Amino acid sequence: MGLLLHMSQTLDSISLNELVEIAAIANNAIAPKLTEMGLTKGQKIKAIFKAPFGDPIAYEINGNIISMRKEEAMQVEVQMA
């Protein structure tokens, strides 16, 4: 089926105020936008606000606050910082 099943965590699934490190960004059309927003492998990031239905989500990275749609955050694989 072409699905890659592994036990990774994506940015959309982290808890509020949980500090994580970016492990990888999916190689697709959205990747350049995410990189321009400051999301690169090794950066520390945490969720600071989630809208009532979980979309969008605000994150703090490098002292900046960015907002992402859940679909975008699902493209970022994270690990514990």
C-alpha positions in Angstrom: 0.0 0.0 0.0 3.0 2.3 0.2 2.3 3.3 3.9 5.3 3.6 6.1 4.4 2.5 9.6 6.7 3.4 12.4 6.5 4.7 15.9 7.3 8.3 15.4 5.7 11.4 16.8 4.7 14.3 14.7 4.5 18.0 15.7 0.7 18.1 15.7 0.5 15.5 18.5 2.7 17.1 21.2 1.2 18.4 24.4 1.1 22.1 25.3 4.4 23.3 26.7 6.1 20.0 25.7 9.6 20.8 24.4 10.7 18.6 21.5 13.4 18.6 18.9 12.7 18.4 15.2 14.0 15.1 13.9 12.9 15.3 10.2 10.6 17.2 7.8 8.7 15.4 5.1 10.2 15.9 1.7 7.2 17.3 -0.1 5.7 20.5 -1.5 5.3 22.1 1.9 8.9 21.5 3.1 10.3 24.8 1.7 7.6 26.8 3.5 8.4 25.0 6.8 12.1 25.6 6.4 11.4 29.3 5.7 9.4 29.4 9.0 12.5 28.3 10.8 11.8 24.6 11.2 15.0 22.7 10.6 16.4 19.4 11.9 17.7 19.8 15.5 15.7 22.9 16.4 13.8 22.9 19.7 10.1 23.7 19.5 7.1 23.7 21.8 3.3 24.1 21.4 2.0 27.1 23.3 -1.6 27.3 22.1 -4.1 25.0 20.4 -7.4 26.3 19.0 -10.6 24.6 20.5 -10.8 22.0 17.7 -7.0 21.6 17.5 -6.4 23.6 14.4 -4.4 25.9 14.1 -1.6 25.4 16.6 0.8 28.1 17.8 4.4 27.1 18.4 7.4 28.8 19.9 10.7 28.3 18.1 13.9 30.4 18.4 12.0 33.0 20.4 9.4 33.4 17.7 5.8 32.4 17.7 4.5 30.7 14.5 1.1 29.3 13.7 0.6 26.2 11.7 -2.3 24.1 10.4 -2.5 20.6 11.7 -1.9 19.2 8.2 1.4 21.2 8.1 2.5 20.1 11.6 1.9 16.5 10.6 4.8 16.8 8.2 7.3 17.4 11.0 8.7 14.4 12.9 9.9 15.2 16.4 11.6 13.5 19.3 12.0 14.3 23.0 14.4 17.2 23.6 
